[in-house]
Amino acid sequence: MAAFIAENFRFLSLFFKSKDVMIFNGLVALGTVGSQELFSVVAFHCPCSPARNYIYGLAAIGVPALALFVIGVIWNNHTWNLVAECHKRGTKNFSAAANFLIFGSVMGRAAVAPVTWSVISLLRGEAYVCALSEFIEPTSLDKFPPGYGAETMARFPCKDVPQNLTRFQDEVIRRLKYESQLFGWMLIGAVAVLVFITKCLKHCCSPLSYRQEDYWNLYRSSEAKLFQRTAEIHSKVVAANNVKNFFGFVCLDKEEKELVQEFAVETLQPRPQWDAITGVYIYREKNGFPLYSRLHKWAKGVTGNSLGPDSQEMAFLAT
């Protein structure tokens, strides 16, 4: 059962990684919506106390968004390619535009879940009502009794409102939800405009035609899937040979025996080869012919970033 679950989890991981970025981002956003709904039902309880309301309401919106952002940065392959690039070569090899593009790609993808969380929180309004209720001016409410201050107003998101003030509770909550949802819709509009402008700039600044860029995406997807499958088989064969050398035999099932017999692995790739295919990759051409990845560049025997007078390097990150 454990092996079955692990196999299906690996399949889903590869499936999500191989699909279009927009589909993946949509699934991330959908998962965030579900998480936010669960959080609101199970974990959100306004303290209804002055000063605490504001901190708790902002924390309910900001802390999960921050956590989702950090998780998004960690989950993004570009992050670790960038770390490897800085460690091995340094980003000085890239122009300012290329560095901006790299960081923008990482930050943009990582922002999908936290922005979704913030938007849903604002549209629901519960956290905003909790945070801002104590700041409502009693004098702004028609016929509100005198003598009540922030301590009383902070209790409005809860049910323990003084009996003579219950008729004002719906108005206060409605006013704060209006403000919260207004900010939510404004955030949606701002993000939509920003995404549209970013996509326009990306395609306008791209050195590739639409068809070549589509081919590049197909190539990178195929390369990643084939590399992953081959690496799994290669590592399994090497492990089987090492176990056999230690014990004198190795216990393999039928499929594994066929793999070991079919793929005879005699040597391992040295570290310089791994370093050569690891890191951030900016689109390059050599003598007019494209180099679509670091593996492609290594396979063609091209070394370094200086590709000759007839070559060029363009600030265009593989997405």
GUDREN-493971 format. One record per residue (C-alpha): residue number from 1; x, y, z negated; chain. Coordinates in steps of 0.25 Angstrom, whole numbers, plus 5000, padded with zeros to 4 digits. Layout:
// residues N
  seq  east  north    up  mol
  NUM     X      Y     Z    A
...
//
This chain:
// residues 319
  seq  east  north    up  mol
    1  5000   5000  5000    A
    2  5011   5010  4996    A
    3  5018   5007  5010    A
    4  5005   5009  5017    A
    5  5003   5023  5010    A
    6  5017   5027  5013    A
    7  5016   5023  5027    A
    8  5003   5031  5029    A
    9  5009   5043  5022    A
   10  5021   5043  5031    A
   11  5012   5042  5043    A
   12  5004   5054  5038    A
   13  5016   5062  5035    A
   14  5022   5059  5049    A
   15  5008   5062  5055    A
   16  5007   5076  5049    A
   17  5021   5079  5052    A
   18  5019   5076  5067    A
   19  5007   5084  5069    A
   20  5005   5098  5073    A
   21  5008   5108  5063    A
   22  4995   5115  5063    A
   23  4988   5101  5060    A
   24  4998   5099  5049    A
   25  4995   5112  5043    A
   26  4980   5110  5044    A
   27  4981   5097  5036    A
   28  4990   5104  5026    A
   29  4980   5115  5024    A
   30  4968   5105  5023    A
   31  4975   5098  5012    A
   32  4978   5111  5005    A
   33  4963   5114  5006    A
   34  4959   5101  5000    A
   35  4970   5103  4989    A
   36  4965   5117  4986    A
   37  4950   5112  4984    A
   38  4955   5101  4975    A
   39  4963   5111  4967    A
   40  4951   5120  4965    A
   41  4942   5109  4960    A
   42  4952   5102  4951    A
   43  4963   5111  4947    A
   44  4958   5126  4947    A
   45  4952   5131  4934    A
   46  4953   5146  4932    A
   47  4957   5149  4918    A
   48  4947   5161  4917    A
   49  4957   5170  4909    A
   50  4963   5183  4911    A
   51  4977   5183  4917    A
   52  4976   5167  4919    A
   53  4966   5168  4930    A
   54  4975   5177  4939    A
   55  4987   5167  4937    A
   56  4979   5155  4938    A
   57  4972   5159  4951    A
   58  4984   5164  4958    A
   59  4991   5151  4954    A
   60  4980   5143  4959    A
   61  4982   5149  4973    A
   62  4997   5152  4973    A
   63  5003   5140  4966    A
   64  4997   5129  4974    A
   65  5000   5137  4987    A
   66  5015   5139  4983    A
   67  5016   5124  4980    A
   68  5010   5120  4994    A
   69  5019   5130  5000    A
   70  5031   5124  4994    A
   71  5026   5110  4997    A
   72  5024   5115  5012    A
   73  5039   5120  5012    A
   74  5044   5106  5007    A
   75  5036   5098  5016    A
   76  5040   5106  5029    A
   77  5051   5099  5036    A
   78  5057   5112  5041    A
   79  5060   5116  5026    A
   80  5070   5104  5025    A
   81  5075   5106  5039    A
   82  5078   5121  5035    A
   83  5085   5116  5022    A
   84  5093   5106  5030    A
   85  5097   5117  5040    A
   86  5101   5127  5029    A
   87  5109   5116  5022    A
   88  5116   5111  5034    A
   89  5117   5123  5044    A
   90  5111   5135  5038    A
   91  5100   5143  5044    A
   92  5110   5153  5050    A
   93  5110   5145  5063    A
   94  5096   5150  5065    A
   95  5091   5164  5068    A
   96  5082   5173  5059    A
   97  5070   5169  5068    A
   98  5073   5154  5067    A
   99  5075   5155  5052    A
  100  5062   5163  5051    A
  101  5055   5153  5059    A
  102  5060   5141  5051    A
  103  5055   5147  5038    A
  104  5042   5152  5044    A
  105  5039   5138  5048    A
  106  5042   5132  5034    A
  107  5034   5143  5027    A
  108  5023   5143  5037    A
  109  5020   5128  5036    A
  110  5022   5128  5021    A
  111  5011   5140  5020    A
  112  5000   5132  5026    A
  113  4996   5125  5013    A
  114  4998   5136  5003    A
  115  4990   5146  5012    A
  116  4979   5136  5013    A
  117  4979   5135  4998    A
  118  4978   5150  4996    A
  119  4967   5152  5007    A
  120  4958   5141  5001    A
  121  4961   5146  4987    A
  122  4957   5160  4991    A
  123  4944   5155  4999    A
  124  4940   5147  4987    A
  125  4942   5159  4978    A
  126  4943   5152  4964    A
  127  4957   5155  4961    A
  128  4956   5170  4966    A
  129  4943   5171  4957    A
  130  4951   5166  4945    A
  131  4963   5174  4948    A
  132  4956   5188  4950    A
  133  4943   5187  4941    A
  134  4950   5194  4930    A
  135  4953   5206  4939    A
  136  4939   5209  4942    A
  137  4935   5222  4937    A
  138  4922   5221  4929    A
  139  4918   5235  4933    A
  140  4917   5230  4947    A
  141  4905   5221  4944    A
  142  4892   5228  4944    A
  143  4885   5228  4930    A
  144  4897   5221  4924    A
  145  4896   5222  4908    A
  146  4907   5230  4902    A
  147  4918   5225  4892    A
  148  4923   5213  4901    A
  149  4937   5213  4906    A
  150  4947   5203  4913    A
  151  4945   5192  4903    A
  152  4931   5191  4906    A
  153  4933   5192  4921    A
  154  4943   5181  4921    A
  155  4932   5172  4916    A
  156  4923   5174  4928    A
  157  4929   5162  4937    A
  158  4924   5153  4925    A
  159  4911   5150  4920    A
  160  4913   5156  4906    A
  161  4909   5170  4909    A
  162  4901   5178  4899    A
  163  4886   5176  4901    A
  164  4883   5191  4904    A
  165  4894   5190  4915    A
  166  4890   5178  4923    A
  167  4882   5186  4933    A
  168  4895   5193  4937    A
  169  4903   5180  4939    A
  170  4898   5177  4953    A
  171  4901   5191  4958    A
  172  4915   5190  4952    A
  173  4918   5177  4958    A
  174  4912   5181  4972    A
  175  4920   5194  4972    A
  176  4933   5186  4969    A
  177  4930   5175  4979    A
  178  4927   5185  4990    A
  179  4941   5192  4988    A
  180  4948   5178  4987    A
  181  4941   5173  5000    A
  182  4944   5186  5007    A
  183  4959   5184  5004    A
  184  4958   5170  5008    A
  185  4952   5174  5022    A
  186  4963   5185  5024    A
  187  4974   5174  5021    A
  188  4968   5165  5031    A
  189  4967   5176  5041    A
  190  4982   5181  5038    A
  191  4987   5166  5040    A
  192  4979   5164  5053    A
  193  4985   5177  5059    A
  194  4999   5173  5054    A
  195  4998   5159  5060    A
  196  4993   5165  5073    A
  197  5005   5175  5074    A
  198  5015   5164  5070    A
  199  5010   5155  5081    A
  200  5010   5166  5091    A
  201  5024   5170  5087    A
  202  5029   5155  5087    A
  203  5024   5153  5101    A
  204  5029   5166  5107    A
  205  5043   5165  5101    A
  206  5044   5150  5105    A
  207  5055   5147  5115    A
  208  5047   5135  5120    A
  209  5034   5134  5129    A
  210  5022   5128  5123    A
  211  5024   5114  5129    A
  212  5039   5114  5125    A
  213  5035   5117  5111    A
  214  5025   5106  5111    A
  215  5035   5096  5117    A
  216  5045   5101  5106    A
  217  5034   5098  5095    A
  218  5032   5084  5101    A
  219  5046   5081  5102    A
  220  5049   5085  5087    A
  221  5037   5077  5083    A
  222  5042   5065  5090    A
  223  5056   5066  5086    A
  224  5052   5067  5071    A
  225  5043   5055  5072    A
  226  5053   5047  5079    A
  227  5064   5051  5070    A
  228  5056   5048  5058    A
  229  5052   5034  5063    A
  230  5066   5031  5067    A
  231  5072   5036  5054    A
  232  5063   5026  5046    A
  233  5067   5014  5055    A
  234  5082   5018  5054    A
  235  5082   5020  5039    A
  236  5075   5007  5037    A
  237  5084   4999  5046    A
  238  5096   5006  5039    A
  239  5090   5002  5026    A
  240  5088   4988  5030    A
  241  5102   4986  5034    A
  242  5108   4992  5022    A
  243  5099   4983  5013    A
  244  5103   4971  5021    A
  245  5118   4974  5019    A
  246  5115   4975  5004    A
  247  5107   4963  5002    A
  248  5111   4955  5014    A
  249  5096   4955  5019    A
  250  5085   4965  5020    A
  251  5070   4962  5018    A
  252  5062   4967  5030    A
  253  5048   4965  5035    A
  254  5046   4961  5050    A
  255  5045   4975  5055    A
  256  5057   4980  5048    A
  257  5065   4968  5053    A
  258  5062   4972  5067    A
  259  5066   4986  5064    A
  260  5080   4982  5059    A
  261  5082   4973  5070    A
  262  5077   4983  5081    A
  263  5085   4995  5076    A
  264  5099   4992  5072    A
  265  5104   5004  5064    A
  266  5119   5004  5063    A
  267  5123   5018  5059    A
  268  5117   5030  5052    A
  269  5116   5044  5056    A
  270  5127   5052  5050    A
  271  5124   5065  5042    A
  272  5128   5075  5053    A
  273  5117   5069  5062    A
  274  5106   5071  5051    A
  275  5111   5085  5049    A
  276  5111   5088  5064    A
  277  5096   5084  5065    A
  278  5091   5090  5052    A
  279  5087   5105  5050    A
  280  5079   5116  5056    A
  281  5078   5115  5071    A
  282  5076   5128  5080    A
  283  5073   5125  5095    A
  284  5086   5125  5103    A
  285  5089   5123  5118    A
  286  5102   5118  5124    A
  287  5104   5121  5139    A
  288  5089   5124  5141    A
  289  5085   5110  5135    A
  290  5078   5110  5121    A
  291  5083   5104  5109    A
  292  5070   5100  5101    A
  293  5076   5096  5087    A
  294  5089   5094  5080    A
  295  5088   5079  5083    A
  296  5087   5083  5098    A
  297  5098   5092  5097    A
  298  5107   5082  5090    A
  299  5103   5071  5100    A
  300  5108   5081  5111    A
  301  5121   5083  5105    A
  302  5119   5098  5102    A
  303  5126   5103  5090    A
  304  5126   5116  5082    A
  305  5117   5128  5086    A
  306  5125   5133  5097    A
  307  5120   5127  5109    A
  308  5127   5134  5120    A
  309  5125   5146  5129    A
  310  5114   5140  5137    A
  311  5106   5135  5124    A
  312  5097   5142  5114    A
  313  5091   5141  5100    A
  314  5078   5147  5098    A
  315  5071   5150  5085    A
  316  5060   5141  5086    A
  317  5057   5131  5075    A
  318  5051   5117  5078    A
  319  5038   5117  5071    A
//
